[in-house]
């Protein structure tokens, strides 16, 4: 294969991965006109439009989809085999995009930003909204570098390392009729429930546990933003099962009553997840190590500081 053809395939792979000529140019450290010129050469060399405009987006042609299906595996393997350059946090100007929930952001961002300002002042950090399915797709398509959350899919393309386990507690306003005493299963099922759902789905781990018992509850309200929960509980008769990591923060617990669930719900495991193409990326190895250390350290500090919240 000629060097020019290999270069076109390299740029083609970046555009397909990023879904944007602008982002591909940034990924390749090229100018946007240079990438656009490469697309023109692709069209001539391959006798196909390759990419067509749909509004403000570009979409690959059938030929491009077929070609990428054949070359993306080898291209990623080639990138992995050659990505041995050293990474120096002190001089790097790299950008890292991490998909995570607002709960994990509150836990991780303060110590991580402080660490970057001190040891890696040129490194930029971008938070991306997290959902389980969305994060996995974003990793596969290289829209994010890392994701932090639950792992629902296991395949050869994703790697993960365990960070922490979080159980559930039942929360309600402190003058709620059910506050101050154990809640029975019947009372739990009769109540109106608030559910934190990052995807908008009204069926969560608590509902899965009830399914196994042949039971169900009424989810009256869902939210996709953890900080919204206290105000909603204080202004209503709703109750909610929340990860116990949330209630380690005193500001979250203020004005709320906490108790145990009247049945067992398996703890949720939180993982640090990345794509296999980045296994040997020195920058991602450094960031994974830093993120893993800071989250585990912060989590242990919270548990030691607050003890049993109930």
Number of C-alpha atoms within 10 A of each C-alpha: 5 6 8 11 13 12 12 17 19 18 23 25 20 24 23 21 19 20 18 16 23 16 17 22 20 15 15 13 9 14 13 15 12 12 22 15 10 18 20 15 15 20 13 12 11 11 10 14 16 21 22 11 9 8 7 6 11 16 16 17 14 13 15 19 14 11 15 18 10 11 15 18 12 10 18 16 14 13 16 16 12 11 15 11 10 9 15 13 17 14 12 14 13 13 14 16 16 25 28 21 21 19 14 16 17 11 20 20 17 11 14 18 16 12 14 17 13 10 14 18 16 15 17 15 15 10 16 19 13 20 21 18 13 13 27 24 13 22 22 17 16 20 18 22 22 26 29 26 22 17 22 8 9 9 6 7 12 18 17 17 14 16 17 18 15 15 15 23 21 19 26 29 24 17 13 17 10 19 17 12 11 13 15 14 11 9 11 19 14 12 17 16 21 25 25 23 17 18 14 12 12 17 15 12 14 20 17 15 16 17 12 9 10 8 11 16 16 15 17 13 15 18 18 17 13 17 13 12 21 18 13 17 22 19 10 13 17 20 27 24 22 21 18 21 20 20 22 20 16 11 10 16 18 13 15 18 21 24 19 16 19 15 12 12 17 13 14 16 14 18 19 24 24 27 21 18 22 20 14 16 19 16 18 17 13 13 16 17 11 14 19 18 12 18 21 15 12 14 18 12 13 15 15 11 11 12 10 10 15 11
